[in-house]
């Protein structure tokens, strides 16, 4: 039984070390990618600022016409009756909901 425990412990330690090495490599690669991303974005930002400094003044903006109004919808043939804000307390639905679950004595 003891050799089995030693083997399981050694195997779990080996897996833990392998996972730590893998995590370290992934983290290092992610830092390299982030640094490269920052460098590219900084270069693009500087290039845009340089281009704006060299560019002549922008021409006046054009007037944009609003989009045409949508076509009117046809009127409904039959309208539902308007709903009242207060419920009809005498309807069978409300009476059944307001009835106590147990008889009151």
C-alpha positions in Angstrom: 0.0 0.0 0.0 2.8 2.4 0.8 4.5 2.1 -2.7 1.1 3.0 -4.2 0.8 6.1 -2.1 4.4 7.2 -3.0 3.6 6.6 -6.7 0.4 8.6 -6.6 2.2 11.4 -4.7 5.1 11.5 -7.2 2.6 11.5 -10.2 0.6 14.4 -8.7 3.8 16.4 -8.0 4.9 15.8 -11.6 1.6 16.9 -13.0 1.7 20.0 -10.7 5.2 20.9 -11.9 4.2 20.4 -15.6 1.1 22.6 -15.1 3.2 25.3 -13.4 5.7 25.3 -16.3 2.8 25.5 -18.9 1.1 28.4 -17.0 4.4 30.2 -16.8 5.0 29.8 -20.6 1.4 30.9 -21.4 1.7 34.0 -19.1 5.1 34.9 -20.7 3.6 34.6 -24.2 0.6 36.7 -23.3 2.9 39.5 -21.9 4.8 39.5 -25.2 1.6 39.8 -27.2 0.4 42.6 -24.9 3.7 44.5 -25.3 3.5 44.1 -29.1 -0.1 45.3 -29.1 0.8 48.4 -27.1 3.7 49.1 -29.5 1.5 48.9 -32.6 -1.2 51.0 -31.1 1.3 53.6 -30.0 2.8 53.7 -33.5 -0.7 54.1 -35.1 -1.7 56.8 -32.7 1.5 58.8 -33.4 1.1 58.3 -37.2 -2.5 59.6 -37.0 -1.3 62.7 -35.0 1.5 63.4 -37.5 -0.9 63.1 -40.4 -3.4 65.5 -38.7 -0.6 68.0 -38.1 0.4 67.9 -41.8 -3.1 67.8 -43.3 -4.8 71.1 -44.4 -7.9 72.3 -42.6 -10.9 70.2 -43.2 -13.6 71.5 -45.6 -17.0 72.6 -44.2 -19.3 69.7 -43.4 -22.0 68.9 -45.9 -25.6 69.2 -44.9 -27.1 65.8 -44.4 -30.8 65.5 -45.4 -33.0 63.6 -43.0 -34.3 60.3 -44.2 -37.8 60.2 -45.8 -40.8 59.7 -43.5 -42.0 56.1 -43.4 -45.2 55.3 -45.3 -48.4 55.6 -43.2 -49.8 52.3 -41.9 -53.3 51.3 -42.8 -55.8 51.7 -40.1 -56.9 48.5 -38.3 -60.2 47.2 -39.4 -61.4 46.3 -35.9 -60.1 47.7 -32.7 -60.1 45.9 -29.3 -62.2 47.6 -26.6 -60.1 49.9 -24.4 -59.0 48.3 -21.1 -60.0 50.1 -18.0 -57.5 51.0 -15.4 -59.6 49.5 -12.6 -60.5 45.8 -12.6 -64.1 44.6 -12.7 -64.4 43.2 -9.2 -67.7 41.5 -10.1 -66.2 39.3 -12.8 -66.0 35.5 -12.1 -62.3 35.6 -12.4 -61.8 38.2 -9.7 -64.4 36.6 -7.4 -62.6 33.2 -7.6 -59.2 34.9 -6.9 -60.6 36.8 -3.9 -62.3 33.8 -2.4 -60.5 32.5 0.7 -58.8 29.2 0.3 -60.2 27.9 3.6 -63.7 28.6 4.7 -64.0 31.2 7.4 -66.1 30.4 10.4 
